[in-house]
Amino acid sequence: MYKPREEDETADDSNNFPNCTVATDEKVLSSFDNGHDAGKREQWAKKADFMLACIGYAVGLGNVWRFPYLAYKSGGGAFLIPYFIMLIFVGIPLLYMELALGQYIRLGPVGAFKKIAPFLKGTGVATVVMTYLLCTYYNVIMAWALFYLVASFVSPLPYGTCGNWWNTDKCFSYEDLENLGENETQPNNSIPPTQEYFDHRVLQISSGLEDFGSMVWELFLFLSIAWILVYLCIWKGIKLSGKIVYFTATFPYFVFVVLLIYACTLPGAVDGIKYFLQPDWEMLLDPAVWTAAAAQNFNSIGIGFGTLIAMSSYNKFNNNIFADVMTVSLINAGTSLLAAFTIFAILGYMAYVAGPGVTVDDVVTDGPGLVFVSVPTAFPEMPAGNLWSFLFFFMLCCLALDSQFAMTEVVITTIMDAYPTLVKKYLRRKELLVLIVVVIAFCVGLPTIFEGGMYWFQIMDWYTAVIAVIIIATFEVIAISYIYGAGRLSRNVKEMMGELPNIFFRVCWWVISPILCGFIFISNCASYEVVTYGDYVYPDWVELFGWMVTSMSIVWIPLGMVHSLVVSKGNLKERFIDTLTPKVEETKQPEELDEKLDTANDNASFEDDDIKVTATRL
């Protein structure tokens, strides 16, 4: 048996697009007509570049703050059971599905869905719009991390003390705790200095949306730096970003391992880890726990954002998808566990320092507060606290940067796939296109750095990354599994890799994963809640505005349906049939391909109208 291997092509690099070949008009039309045969397309220089880019994209800030908190409040060690079940039956199969689709079609999400499911072609546009909206506010997290990174050079650490201009009378530090007399107790309603530093120094937070305030100019500076870093990572295309991820995707593991080893030597660390692992088996009967486990896999791996489709479209045609899927998904899950052990070891130490009677319950927080309020509390009390602070926040910058430039690259890929001739004609250089995309995202994200920016951030995050992604991903599964067909996708995998995917994946694509995605969608609709932030109650108009934010992405799905029916020909029935018919021609039926491969000699090549491969004996 032989395995098809695409013959390497040398890209015709030009001065205008150093890392991207711009095809002629005839080739552009051909690429859109034939899907996978997309002419000369930029490729990852090495397989490791793609792997690390996927790992860097999947492993993000959600692994650091979302997974530990979800596990803690959803049954502790018992939460790991639904988490890994959902990973096996939802996360891994859908990751395989997206990578296979992108690698075969050789287009970004917009072009891919237009080919595989014309009736749901708006799904591709929806993924790109949602991802771009996410880019506009997600980068402010890197700006916060840069703020703390600079503060790490100040001794003592400014977020560990009271008595500063941003502190209130309620501020109470560990130093104050140690200075209490025998008959003195910690005041009620006291606030740790890390909380006041985040609220009053970094965010300079206002009382609410009604008092949006002025721009925080220090955050403006750090947000500008964050976007400049993103631009420098992607301005030369995937050949440059593929090299950058060698550092940004691996350095966080060094920090995690070193920090975990050190944290485990601190008093109270073991109690913190036990607190995390202590199972509450009754929680397994709560459907919300299973929904949370599925949603964590969904958001952490990045399913439904279009990024994985775009990145895999730059792979070689015969790249081993299965190895990529297992590597990315298992490393992602392992990172979540590593982060959870590290975070709760530190939280256990914090509870120990706070004194008798204080538990992890008293020091743990959700969301950004876990990494910008709870964990930093430990650094002023640790030996070489400034060093640990620097390493931790530098690690957060790396995690945010990986995810950010991967999502921004989706927008670049979409524009280059759809309008390569226009980009070459009017912009001349790809670097200018990247600059325009980055500047627009920067401007749209400016509200997040006002004094009321945190309230804006919560609205955008809730209605974009939580609600919209579930709706879009559900339509994505329908488009790929049922309109394009799980069987057709399986044949595509065989064409690329020489064998059909395991029966487990085919069953998941056809039955299990769509059912579980529907379960997640229905559960989230049933448990829908209005966005909140701490004790602040949002005005009534925010819910309407939030759904407008959601509709900015999902509205493209029904618009795509209507447009596909309008541009089709024939009566209504014929139009429906046409729009539900995939427009991708498989290059070679599996039986024909196998027959030709079986008759090939070692290292012999053959060529026909549809495919050119080189046969190599395994």
N, C-alpha and C positions, 0 to 999 in steps of 0.2 A: 504493500500500500504506500502511496506517495502523498505528500502534503504540499498543497500549492503555496508557492511563495512569490509574492509580487517582485517583479524585477525592479531594482532600484533605478530611480530617475534622478538626474541632476537638475535641480531647479535653475531656471534661467533668471538669475538675480539681476536686477536693474539698479541704477543709481537712485531712482525715485523710491523704490520699495526694496531695500536691501535684503529683507528676509521674507519677502512675499512675492510670488510670481503673479503678475496680472495677465490673464489670458486675453486673447483677441476676442472680438465680438462673437465669432463663430464658436469658439471654445466655451465662452460663457453660456451661450444658448445650449450647447451640448451638455454642459455640466448640469443645467437645470432640467434638461430632458431626460438624462440618463441616471440622475441621482448619484449612485456610487461611483460612476466613472467621471469624476469631477475634474478631469484634466490634470494639469500639474498643480498640486496643492501643497502648501507649506506643511512640513512634517517635523515632528519632534526629532531632535538630533540623535537622541538615544532613548531607549525604552525607559531607562531610569529617570529621565527628565519627566516623562509622562506620569510615571508612578509617583514620584515625589510631588508633582503638581496636584495630583488627585488626593494624595494623603494630606498635603498642606491645605487643600480646599475643604476636605471633609473634617479634618481635625481643627477645630476652631475654638472660639471662646465658649460656645455652648457645651463643649466637653468639660470645661473648667468650672463653670458655675451652674449650668442647667442640670446636667446629669447628677452631680452629687446631691443637689437639693431635691430633685425628683425622687431619687432613691431613698433619701432620708425621710421624706414625708409620705412615701408610698409603700411602706412596709419594710424598709431597711434591706437586709439580705434577701428577703422574700421577693423584692422588686426585681432582683436579677433573673428570676424565673420567667416572668412575662417579657422582660427586656430581651433575653436571648431567644425566646420563642418567636418574638416579633422580628428579631434580627434575621433568623433563619428563614421565616416564611414571607417576610415583606422586604426587609432591608436588602439582603443579598440578592434575591431574584430580581427586584426592580433595578438595582445597581447594574446587574448583568444586562437587563433589558436596555437601559439607556446607553451603556457603553457599546453594546452590539449595534444598536441603531445608528449611533453617530459614526462608528467605524465603517459601517457598510454604506450608508447613504453619502458620507463624506461632505455633509453640510451642517450648518448650525441648526438650532431648533426650529427657526422659522421655515427654512427651506426643507428641512426633514419632514415636518408635519404636513407641509403643503404637498409633499410627494406621497406619503404613506396613507394619509387620511384627509383628502381635500375638504370633506364636510366639517372636520374639526381642525382645519388649518389655523384657525384663530388661537388654538392652544399654544402653538409655537410662539406667536406674537405675545400672548399673555405671559409666558414664562420669561421672555426678555424684558417686557415692561415691568413685571414684578421684580425681577433681579435688579433692574436699573433703579427702581424706587428704593430697594433695599440698600443699594450702594450709596445713595444720597445721604442716608442717616447712619449707616453702620460704621462709617469711617470716623465718626465722632468718638467712638470707643477707643480708637487708636490715639486720638487727640488727648483723651483723658489719661491713657497709659503714658503718653509722652510727658504730660504734666507731672505725673508721679515719678517718672524716670529722672527728670531734672531735679525734683525735690529730693531724690535719693542722695544727691551730693551735699545736702545740707545736714549738718550735725549740731544738735540732735535732730532726728527726723521730725519735720514740722507737723506731721499728722499724728504724732504720738504725745503731744504736750498740750496743756491748756494755757491760758494767759495770753494768747495771741489775739490780734485785732479781730479775727473772724470767730473767736470763741464767745460763747454766752455764759451766763452765770450757772447754767445747768451742766457745763462741761465737767467731767470727772474722769481723770486718767488713772492708770495703774500706780503712778507715783503718788497721787492723792490717796489711793487705797492703802498703800504701804505706810503712809504717814498718819493714818487714823489712830486715835488713842484707844485704850482698852474699852471704854464705854461709848465710843463713837461708831456709827454705822454709815454705810453709803447712803446718800440722800435719795429719796424716791424721785422717779422721773429724771434721773441723771442721764446724760448723753455722753457716749465715748468720744474722745477727741477725733478719732478717725471719721466718725459720722459727721461731725461739724466741719471737718476739713473738706470732705467731699461735697457737702451741701453748701457751705458758706465761703469756702476758699476756691474750690475748683469750679463748681457750677454757679456759685453766687445766686442760688436758687431763689425765685420769687415766691409769692404766696399762691400763685396759680396762673392759669391762662388769662384771667382777667387783668393780671398785672404782669404782662410779658416782659417788661423791662427793656434794658439796653443790651447791646452786644458785649460779651466778655472778651476783651481784646486779646488776652493771653490764649484763650481757646481758639480764637481766630488764627493766631500765629501757629499754634500746634496743629490745627486742622489743615492749614496751608501746607505745613511740612508733611503731614500724612498723605495728602493728595500728590505732592511732589514725589514722594517715595513710590506711590502707586504708578505714577506716570513713568518714572525712570525704570520701573520693573517691566513694563509692557510696551514701551514706545518702539522697541526694536522687534516686537513679536515674540513668539514662543521660544525662539532660539535663545533669547536673553533671559526671559522669565524661567525657562527650563533650567538655566544654570543657577539662578538666584535661589530656587527652592532647595538646592543642595544644602544651603545653610539654614534658611528660614524654616524648613520643614523638619530638620533634624535637631537644631539647637534646643527647642523646647523640651525634648526628651532628656537631654543632658541636665537641664535645670530641674525637671520633675524628679529624676532619679536621685540627684544630689540632694535636693530639698527634702525628698521623702526619707532618705537615709538619715539626714540630720534631724528631721522632725521626729523620727521614731526614737531618738535619744533624749528628747525633751520630756520632762515629767508631765503626765496626763495624756500623752500622745496615744498610748495603748487604749486608754479608756475612750478616747475619741473615735478610734477605729472600731472598737467594739460597739460603740453607740451606732455607728454607721451600718455595721453588719448584723446587728441584732434583728432577727426576723419577726415580723408581725404577720403570721399566716392568715389571719382573718382579712387582711387587706386584699388578698388574692380574689376574694369574692366580690370586690368592688369593680364594676366595669370601667370606672374612671382610671383605675390603676393600669389596666390593660391598654386603654386609650393613650395614657401618658407614655407607656413603654413604646407603643407603636409610633407616636408622634416624635419621641426622642430619636428613634432610628431614622425616621423620615427626615427630620430637620438636620440631624447631625451629619448623615451621609450626603445630604444635599439633593435628594430626589425631588423632581418637579421644578427645579430652578433653571433647567436648560444648560447649566454649566458643564455637566458631565458629558452631555451630547456634543457640545461644542469642542471640548478638549479631546474627546476620543475621535472626532472627525479629522484630527491631524495625525492619527496613528497610521502605521503601515497597514495595508489591507489584510495581511495575514497575521496580525498581532494576536498573541494568545490572550483572549479576553478573560477566560476563566481564572488564569493566574492573577490578573489584575484585580478582578472582583474579590477574590478571597483575600488577597494581600491588603487591599484598601479597607475592606469591611472589618477584618479581624484586628488590624492595627487601630482602626477607629474605636472599636469596642475596648481594646486593651488600653488605649489612652484614656478613655472615660474612667475605667477602673483605677488606673494609675493616678489620675487627677483626684478621684474621690478619696483614695487612701491618703494622698498628700494633704488635701484640704482638711479632712477630718482629723488627721494627726495634729495639724496646727490648731484647729478648733478645740481639740481636747486639751492642748497646752493652754489656750486662752482661758478655758473654763477653770483649769487648775490655778492659774495665776489670779483669777478673779476671786478666789477664796472658797471656803466650804459652802456647800449648798448650791453652788452655781453649776449648771449642767450645759451640755452642748445646746439644748433647747434655748438657753438664754443668750447665746452668742451667735447662732446661725441666722443668716438672712438669705433672701432670695434675690435672683437677678444680678445686676451689676454690683449691688451692695456686697455680695459674697466675696468678690475679688478687690473691690475698692474700699470696703469698710471693714468687713470681718477679718479677712486674712492679714491686711496690713497692721492690725492691732498687735500681732505677735512680733513684728520685726523690731520695734524699739526695745523689746525685752530680750531679744536674742543677741548673743555675741556676734560681732560683725554685722549688726542689723542693717547698716547702710548697704553693704555688699549684697545681702540677701534681697533687700528691697530693689536694688538695681537689677539683679538677675531676674527677679520675678516679673517686674514690669517690662523689662526688655523682652522676656519670653512672651508676654501678652502682646507686645507690638509685633513680634514675628507671627503669632497666630492670627492676629487681625490682618496683617499685610498679606499673608497667603490667601486668605479667604477673599479679601477685597480685590486684589488684582485678578484673581480667577473669575470673579463675578463681572468685573469690568471688561475682561477679555471676551465674555459672551456677547456684549453689545458690539464690540469691535468686529468680532467674527460675523455677526448677523449683518452688519452694514457692508462689510467686504464681500460677503456671499451674495447679497441682494443687488448691490450697486457698484461693482468693481470698476466699471467704465466711467461712471460719474465721479467716483472718488479720484480716479487717476486724472480725469479731465479738469476738475475744479480744485482739488486739494493738492494734487501732484505728489505729495509724500504721505505715507501712512502715519508718520509721526504727527502730522497736523491733524489728522482724523482723531487720533488718540487724545491729543491736546484738547480738541473741541469737546469730546465726550467727557473728559475729566473736568474741564472748567464748568460745563453745564451742571454736572453732578455736584460739584463744589458749591455752586451758587444756590441750587435747590436745597442743599443741606444746611445752609446758613442759619435757619431758624433754630437748629439744635444747639447753637452756641450763644443764644440769648439767655437772659436770666430765667426765662420761663421755658428754656429749651428742653429740659428733662420731661416736661409734660407733653411737649410735641413729640419727643423721641418715643415715649410710651405709646402714643396714638399710632404713629407710623409703624412701630414694631408689631403691635397687636393686630392691626388690620392688614398688614402686609405679610409678615413672616409667620403668622399663626393662622389666620383665617383664609387669606387668599391662596396660600400655597396648598392647603388641603383641597380646596375646590379645583384648582388647576391640575394637581397631581391625579385626582380622580378621573378627570377627562383625559389626561395623558394615558392612563392605563387602559381606558376604554378604547382610545384611538389605536394604541399599539396592539393590545391583546385581541380585540374583536374586529376592528375595521381593517387594519393591516393584517392581523392574524398571527397568533402565537406560532402556528405551524409554518407560516411563511418566514417569520423571524428565525425559527429553528433551522430552516433550509439556508437562510442567509449565513448563519453561524457555521453551518457545514461547509458552505462555499468558501468561507474565509479560513476556517481552521481544519477542514478535512473530515470533521465528524459532527454529528448532531449533538446538541447540549444534552446533558443528563436528563433522564425522564423526570427527575425531581423538579428541575427548572421549568420544563414544559408544562407540568401539572400546575405549578405555582402561577405561571403566566396566564394559563387558561382559566383556572378556577380559584385557587387559594388566595393569591395576592389581590385580585379584584374584589373578592368578598371582604377581605380584611380592610382594604382601602375604603370600601363602602361603609363598613362598620365604624371606621375612624371618622368619616364624614358625618354620618348620622349622629354619632355620639357627641361630636363637637357642636353640631347644630342643637342637640337636645340640652347640652350643658352650657350654651352660649352665655357669656357674661360681658357686661360693659367694661371697658378698659378702666383700670384703677392704678393709682400710684400712692402707696402708703395710706394715709388717712384722708388724702385729698379726694373730694367728690367732684368729678368732671361735670361741667354744664350739660344740659340736655342736648344742645345742638351738636356736641362732640360725637354722639352716636351716628347722627346723620352724616357728619363730615367723615367719620371713620369708614362708613360704608361707601362713601364717594371715593375714598382712597382705595378700598378694595375693588370697586367697580372699574377703576382706571386700568386694571390688569385683566380682570375676568370678563369685562364687556367685550373684549376682542373675540371671545369664543362664540357668542351668538352673532356678532357682526360677521365673523368668518363663515358661519353657517349660511347666513342670508346672502353674502357675496358669492359664495360657491354655487348656490342655486341660481342666482341671477346670471352669472357668466356662463353657466352650462346651457346646452342646447336641448331642444325637444320638449315634450310635455312634462308635467310635474313629476310623474313617476320615473320617466327617463332621466330627468335631472337628478332625482334622488339616487338612482342607481349609479349614475356617472360620478357623483360626489362621494359615494361610498365605495368606489373602486380605486384601489391604490394605483398610482402612476409610476411605480418603480418596476422596471423590467429586470427580472433575475437574469444574470449574465449567462448562466448555464444550469440546466437542470442537474440535480445531484447525480442521477444515473449516468448522464452523458459525461459529466466531469470525471466521475470515477472510472468510466470506461477508458477515457483518453489518458488519465493518469496511470492506469494499470498497464497500458501499452507503452508507456514512456520508459526510456532507459535512464540509467543514473546520470543526473545533471543534464538531461536532454530538455530542450525547450520547444514549445509549440505555441502557435498563435492562430487565433481566428478572429471573427468580426467583433466579438464581444469582450474577450478576455485574453490577456497575455500573461502567462505564468511560467515559472521555472520549476521543474519537478526535482525534488531532492529526496533520496531514499532516507527514511527514518532509521 
